[in-house]
Amino acid sequence: MAHVTATPSWAMLAYLIAGVLFILALRGLSSPATSRAGNRYGMIGMTIAMVTTLLTHGIASLPEIAGALAIGGGVGFVTARKIKMTDMPQLVAAFHSLVGLAAVLVGLAAYLNPGAFGILGADGTIEPQSRIEMGLGIAIGAITFSGSIIAFLKLAGKMSGSPILLPGRHVLNLGTLIAILGLVAYFTQDQSQWVIATITVLSFIIGFLLIIPIGGADMPVVVSMLNSYSGWAAAAMGFTLHNTAMIITGALVGSSGAILSYIMCKAMNRGFLSVIAGGFGAEAAATGGAAKEQRPWKRGSAEDAAYMMKEAENVIIIPGYGMAVSQAQHALREMGDVLKKEGVNVKYAIHPVAGRMPGHMNVLLAEANVPYDEVFELEDIQSEFAQADVAFIIGANDVVNPAAKTDKSSPIYGMPVFDVDKAKTIFFVKRSMGGVGYAGVDNDVFYMDQTMMLLADAKKMVEDIVKALAH
């Protein structure tokens, strides 16, 4: 029987300090104003955890570890430097896939060389509890990997964002999940290679099957959900490796991701299980999108918007993914600065599911140096639309669609949306009248009496407005 070397007391203390720093990191990341400090806490905590692990484990040589760190760190550094802010959602999905794959590889390594991991029992086989940890870790990691790959492809536009609905998918998914859990239980009795191999293959498959029926509008939930999965996979592997830091970190990531998924679902008035069962916009996708009526609408210009906003007292700006695509955040901040110099009260309204991942719009506005105290969540600014002279919608769609409040047949019915219809004037920036939101439904705001459509690339339109404001 192989014994696990007792962890030195100083290492336990170091892991505890790292855990506290991870908690402080999560606390800091909860607000844009403290996010930089949160990142620093996380980096320091991870450095402490990594150094402590290297000093207390002798599985690999230091040159091998240094080489792996150099390769991984180099790739991460170059990627972070080159990535566009609009591509952050797919980058996060890609990172989640790597965490899942790492959990699978660690689990398989422990299975193939259990003595090195200290998980052999007295009879020369892997201890039953370690088999459960290993099986669950591999399963969750594989689901995270393949699910994150599909999420990446959807977010990057390399795969249709519409739900892909397979016949009998609910029965297929449920049957596969039951088979995986059954095999994990059987693995405690039989550690044959075919058992662990089948668990791994089925888990890769179910990750794929779970994500393809989820539509693009549910991607914020998917990203946070996969984040949670990656955390639980890491925690399970922490038990296998007898590593306290991995258990703490994985549990923190897993629980925070689960809470965030719940918040996202609540923001869309949807149940978590309904998101997993099939995507937002499934009905629209099945019928080719909602039929659009030929209703009259008014077209505005940059000069119209500049004049109306310059004369306004209160302006509320609602950004969406279209702003991210056109990289209009810097021009938008410049427009806000000009308006403030004219004495206009400018505020930014952020919906919890705006963009393609939680906090996407907050990150973009922070990148453009928009003051944190001018950015408000839905529940904090909703009551102010009735006093707003102008609601300036740039690249958002579903989050301002009144069908969510009035049309019970709409796929977004029940989702909390901004009350932009209460504003005196609405300027709606979008490329053309032909496009609809990610949920695939038309928007009544386009045709309201107080709405002027500003049809152009978002960045160019805002830059034109800034020029008009200067005259």
Helices and strands as residue ranges (DSSP letters): H 9-28, G 32-34, H 35-56, H 62-82, G 85-87, H 88-112, H 114-117, H 128-155, H 169-187, H 193-211, G 216-218, H 219-241, H 244-267, H 272-277, H 282-286, H 302-311, E 314-319, H 321-326, H 329-341, E 345-350, H 360-367, G 372-374, E 375-377, H 378-381, G 382-387, E 390-394, G 398-400, H 403-406, G 420-422, E 425-430, G 444-447, E 451-455, H 458-469
